[in-house]
Amino acid sequence: MNKRGHVLNAVLLSVGLGILLEPAGDLGTLESVVAITVPVTLGALFPDVDTAFGRHRKTLHNLPVLALFVAFPFVFGNLHYVWIGVLTHYVLDVTGSRRGIALFYPLSSREFDLPTGVPVSSGRTDLVTLLVTGLELAVAVLLLYELPRRGFDVAELGLWF
């Protein structure tokens, strides 16, 4: 995906997450959306920094980098949602583009993708981005509402901050 697709995904996902977390539709909802949008968008853009150095879709598009971003809030106490942006960047590159990413780099340069991808220059990239965002929001609904209803405490599982 290109930068536009990653930003579109991050902003729409952040709005959806903000509403899911604060569904009242008041000032608290707006604050939640803003508090989520900034770190998620920054996280969604970060992996493509490797276009300036290293090997694109390898150097910063892998599980060790994602693990660092997941650990960051535990260590430093801030940027709690930035890992979501990095993760959604990966999801969009794996599901939305034909090239995929090297998830296990530097151990392996093999790139993983799904057959759902389209070329970055395709006129269908926005549609794929919207579909992926919808699936990501469906997963968020499952984590926030359905699992707790079934007796799983999402906070205890460490799935949400």
C-alpha positions in Angstrom: 0.0 0.0 0.0 1.0 3.6 -0.4 1.2 6.3 2.2 -2.3 7.5 1.3 -3.8 4.0 2.0 -2.0 3.7 5.3 -3.2 7.2 6.5 -6.8 6.4 5.3 -6.7 3.1 7.2 -5.2 4.7 10.3 -7.7 7.6 10.5 -10.8 5.5 9.8 -9.7 2.8 12.2 -8.9 5.4 14.9 -12.3 7.0 14.5 -14.0 3.6 14.8 -11.9 2.7 17.8 -12.6 6.0 19.5 -16.3 5.5 19.1 -16.1 1.9 20.3 -14.2 3.0 23.4 -16.4 6.0 24.1 -19.7 5.4 22.4 -21.6 8.3 24.1 -21.2 10.6 21.1 -20.1 13.5 23.3 -16.9 15.4 24.0 -15.5 12.3 25.6 -15.9 10.5 22.2 -14.1 13.3 20.4 -11.2 13.2 22.9 -11.0 9.4 22.6 -10.8 9.7 18.8 -8.1 12.4 18.9 -6.1 10.5 21.6 -6.1 7.4 19.4 -5.7 9.0 16.0 -2.3 10.7 16.6 -0.4 7.6 17.8 -2.1 5.2 15.4 -1.4 7.4 12.4 2.3 7.9 13.5 2.6 4.1 13.9 1.0 3.5 10.5 3.5 5.7 8.8 6.6 4.5 10.7 7.4 1.2 8.9 7.9 3.1 5.6 10.8 5.0 7.1 12.8 2.1 5.8 12.5 3.5 2.3 15.1 6.0 3.3 17.5 3.4 4.6 17.8 -0.4 4.8 15.6 -2.6 2.7 12.0 -1.6 2.2 9.4 -4.0 3.5 12.1 -5.8 5.4 14.0 -3.5 7.8 11.0 -2.1 9.6 8.3 -4.5 8.4 8.8 -7.4 10.7 7.7 -9.0 13.9 10.8 -7.9 16.0 10.0 -4.2 15.2 6.3 -4.8 16.1 7.4 -6.4 19.4 9.4 -3.3 20.2 6.3 -1.1 19.6 4.1 -3.4 21.7 6.6 -3.2 24.5 7.1 0.6 24.3 4.1 1.6 26.4 5.1 -0.8 29.1 8.6 0.5 29.3 8.0 4.3 28.8 4.4 4.7 29.8 3.3 6.6 26.7 2.3 6.1 23.0 -0.2 3.4 24.1 -1.8 3.0 20.7 1.2 3.4 18.4 1.6 -0.4 18.1 -1.9 -0.6 16.6 -0.7 1.7 13.8 2.4 -0.4 13.1 0.3 -3.6 13.2 -2.3 -2.2 10.8 0.4 -1.1 8.5 1.6 -4.7 8.3 -1.9 -6.0 7.9 -2.6 -3.6 5.0 0.7 -4.5 3.3 0.1 -8.3 3.7 -3.6 -8.3 2.7 -3.8 -5.3 0.4 -0.7 -5.4 -1.7 0.8 -8.1 -3.9 4.3 -7.8 -2.6 3.8 -8.6 1.1 6.3 -8.1 3.9 9.3 -10.0 5.4 7.7 -10.9 8.8 10.8 -12.8 10.0 13.5 -10.4 8.8 16.5 -10.4 9.5 16.3 -14.2 10.0 14.5 -14.7 6.6 14.0 -12.3 3.7 10.9 -14.3 2.5 8.0 -12.0 2.0 4.5 -13.0 3.0 1.3 -11.9 1.4 -2.3 -13.0 0.7 -3.9 -13.4 -2.6 -6.2 -10.5 -1.8 -3.6 -7.9 -2.7 -3.7 -5.5 -5.6 -0.9 -3.5 -7.2 -0.2 -0.2 -5.5 -1.0 1.6 -8.7 -4.4 -0.1 -9.0 -7.6 1.8 -8.9 -8.9 -0.7 -6.3 -6.5 0.2 -3.5 -9.0 2.4 -1.7 -11.6 -0.3 -1.8 -9.1 -2.9 -0.4 -8.1 -0.4 2.3 -11.8 0.1 3.3 -12.4 -3.6 3.4 -9.3 -4.2 5.5 -10.3 -1.4 7.9 -13.7 -2.9 8.2 -12.2 -6.3 9.1 -9.9 -4.6 11.6 -12.8 -2.9 13.3 -14.7 -6.2 13.4 -11.7 -7.7 15.3 -11.8 -4.7 17.7 -15.5 -5.3 18.3 -14.8 -8.9 19.1 -12.0 -8.0 21.5 -13.9 -5.2 23.2 -17.4 -6.6 23.4 -17.8 -10.2 22.5 -14.8 -11.8 24.4 -15.8 -10.1 27.7 -19.3 -11.3 27.2 -18.0 -14.8 27.0 -16.0 -14.4 30.2 -12.6 -13.4 28.8 -11.1 -10.3 30.4 -9.3 -8.6 27.5 -7.2 -6.4 29.9 -6.0 -9.5 31.7 -5.0 -11.1 28.4 -2.9 -8.0 27.5 -4.8 -7.5 24.2 -5.8 -3.9 24.9 -4.4 -0.9 26.7 
